[in-house]
């Protein structure tokens, strides 16, 4: 399936955010933003310098069937 071994890394954030169902994704032609949490008049967001990002699964029910699981893709994290 993959022509060379993919690199999968988990990203550690510097603080805890309220990752819940109300998170939003905004994508442009150059970047993707994950809006995390409103704090006063500010919104904390993660910026990915690529429009090719996926938000969601795998979860603990489908993780074993994901093709990147054998390369280190975990569940309930940011990879």
Protein Blocks (a to p, Z undefined) as FASTA:
>chain_A
ZZbdcdddddddfbdcdddfkbccdddfkbccddfbdghjbccddddfbfbdcedjddfk
lmmmpmklmnopaehiaZZ
